[in-house]
Amino acid sequence: MPQPKHAEDSLTVMTEMVLPNDTNTLNNLMGGRLLHWMDIAAAIAAQKHSNRTVVTASVDNVSFSEPIKLGNIVTMKAQVTRAFNSSMEVFIEVWAEDIPAGIRVSTNRAFYTFVAVDQSGRPIEVPQVIPDNEEEQARFDSALRRRQLRLVLAGRMKPQEATELRALLAAD
């Protein structure tokens, strides 16, 4: 089994400028372009954690809360929250910044799941995650519930097998 790694070791910060070719007819960043950038930043975090090639397995709900305008600087911060056998959950946050106006707003958050693969494309074991602060611990603790929900929604786990979800629903 690979040696566990600290969550912070996977921290990836990526910055892009919104150029005319990135925008729609309203001069806002196209959603697909943002998802592309988010996927890259999250994949880099997963690669840093696993030291392996990774493939995107799933993307949780991505809501677009604020438009990102032409000329804005987009900053994405991604970090592995928890690792399972060969998969890793990555949390990513996105901010848009209008530097001349001094305005910075949070625009998106999402969880991506990646699977580490060997040279043949087969899943391979990844290191466990060591959370080092309260925020990392909270994301680590809730990751199993999110994983079970993903698996149930994908039809890869029966709802009655989702022990973390049952415990959460029974607590209410």
C-alpha positions in Angstrom: 0.0 0.0 0.0 1.4 3.5 -0.9 2.4 5.8 2.0 -0.4 8.2 3.1 0.0 11.8 2.0 -1.2 15.0 3.5 -4.2 16.7 1.8 -2.2 19.9 1.4 0.4 18.1 -0.7 -2.2 17.9 -3.5 -3.1 21.6 -3.4 -3.2 23.1 -6.9 -3.9 26.7 -7.8 -4.6 27.5 -11.4 -5.2 31.0 -12.8 -6.7 31.9 -16.2 -7.7 35.2 -17.8 -11.1 35.3 -19.6 -10.3 36.3 -23.2 -12.8 37.0 -26.1 -12.5 33.5 -27.4 -13.6 32.1 -24.0 -16.9 34.0 -23.9 -20.5 33.7 -25.1 -22.6 36.4 -26.8 -23.1 38.2 -23.4 -19.3 38.5 -22.9 -19.5 36.0 -20.0 -17.2 32.9 -19.7 -18.7 29.9 -21.4 -19.7 27.2 -18.9 -18.0 24.5 -20.9 -14.7 26.4 -20.8 -14.9 26.8 -17.1 -15.7 23.1 -16.6 -12.6 22.3 -18.8 -10.4 24.5 -16.7 -11.8 23.0 -13.5 -11.2 19.5 -14.8 -7.6 20.3 -15.5 -6.9 21.8 -12.1 -8.7 18.9 -10.3 -6.8 16.4 -12.3 -3.5 18.0 -11.4 -4.4 17.8 -7.7 -5.3 14.1 -8.1 -2.0 13.4 -10.0 0.0 15.2 -7.3 -1.6 12.9 -4.7 -1.3 9.7 -6.6 1.8 10.2 -8.6 -0.1 8.5 -11.4 -2.1 9.2 -14.5 -5.7 9.9 -13.6 -9.0 9.8 -15.4 -12.1 11.7 -14.6 -14.8 9.4 -13.2 -17.5 11.9 -12.1 -18.3 15.5 -11.5 -20.8 16.4 -8.8 -23.3 19.3 -9.3 -21.7 22.5 -10.6 -23.8 25.5 -10.1 -23.0 28.8 -11.8 -23.8 31.4 -9.1 -22.1 34.4 -10.6 -21.3 35.3 -14.2 -17.6 35.5 -15.0 -16.9 38.5 -17.3 -14.6 39.1 -20.2 -11.3 40.3 -18.7 -11.8 38.6 -15.3 -9.1 36.6 -13.7 -10.3 33.1 -12.8 -8.6 31.3 -9.9 -9.2 27.7 -9.2 -8.1 26.0 -6.0 -8.2 22.2 -6.0 -7.3 19.6 -3.3 -7.8 15.9 -2.7 -10.2 15.4 0.2 -10.2 11.7 0.5 -8.9 8.6 -1.3 -10.5 5.3 -1.7 -9.0 2.2 -3.3 -8.1 3.7 -6.7 -10.3 6.8 -6.6 -9.8 10.2 -5.2 -12.3 12.9 -4.4 -11.1 16.4 -5.2 -12.8 19.6 -4.0 -12.4 22.6 -6.2 -13.4 26.3 -5.6 -13.5 29.0 -8.2 -13.2 32.7 -7.9 -13.5 35.5 -10.5 -11.6 38.7 -10.0 -12.0 42.1 -11.6 -8.5 43.4 -10.7 -9.0 47.1 -11.7 -12.3 47.3 -9.7 -10.8 45.4 -6.8 -13.7 42.9 -6.8 -13.3 39.1 -6.1 -16.3 36.8 -6.0 -16.8 33.1 -5.4 -18.5 31.6 -8.4 -18.3 27.8 -8.3 -17.6 24.8 -6.1 -17.6 21.2 -7.0 -16.4 17.7 -6.2 -14.6 15.7 -8.9 -13.7 12.1 -8.7 -10.7 10.7 -10.4 -9.3 7.2 -10.8 -5.6 6.5 -10.9 -4.5 4.1 -13.6 -1.4 2.2 -14.5 0.3 2.2 -17.9 -2.3 -0.3 -19.2 -5.2 1.9 -18.1 -6.2 -0.3 -15.2 -7.1 1.2 -11.8 -4.3 1.2 -9.3 -4.2 1.8 -5.6 -3.6 5.3 -4.3 -2.3 6.7 -1.0 -4.7 7.5 1.8 -5.2 11.2 2.7 -4.1 12.7 6.0 -6.3 15.7 6.8 -4.4 18.4 8.8 -6.9 20.9 9.9 -10.7 21.2 10.7 -11.7 22.1 7.2 -9.8 19.2 5.7 -11.1 16.9 8.4 -14.7 17.9 7.7 -14.4 17.3 4.0 -12.6 14.0 4.7 -15.4 12.9 7.1 -18.2 13.7 4.7 -16.5 12.2 1.6 -17.8 8.7 2.2 -21.4 9.9 2.2 -20.8 11.7 -1.1 -19.1 8.6 -2.6 -22.0 6.4 -1.6 -24.5 8.8 -3.0 -22.6 8.9 -6.3 -22.5 5.1 -6.5 -26.2 4.8 -5.7 -27.1 7.4 -8.3 -24.9 5.6 -10.9 -26.6 2.3 -10.1 -23.3 0.8 -8.8 -24.5 0.5 -5.2 -27.9 -0.5 -3.8 -29.5 2.1 -1.6 -29.7 -0.3 1.3 -25.9 -0.9 1.1 -25.2 2.9 1.5 -24.5 2.7 5.3 -23.3 6.3 5.6 -26.4 7.6 3.8 -28.8 5.5 6.0 -27.1 6.7 9.1 -27.4 10.3 7.9 -31.1 9.9 7.1 -31.8 8.0 10.3 -30.3 10.8 12.4 -33.1 13.2 11.3 
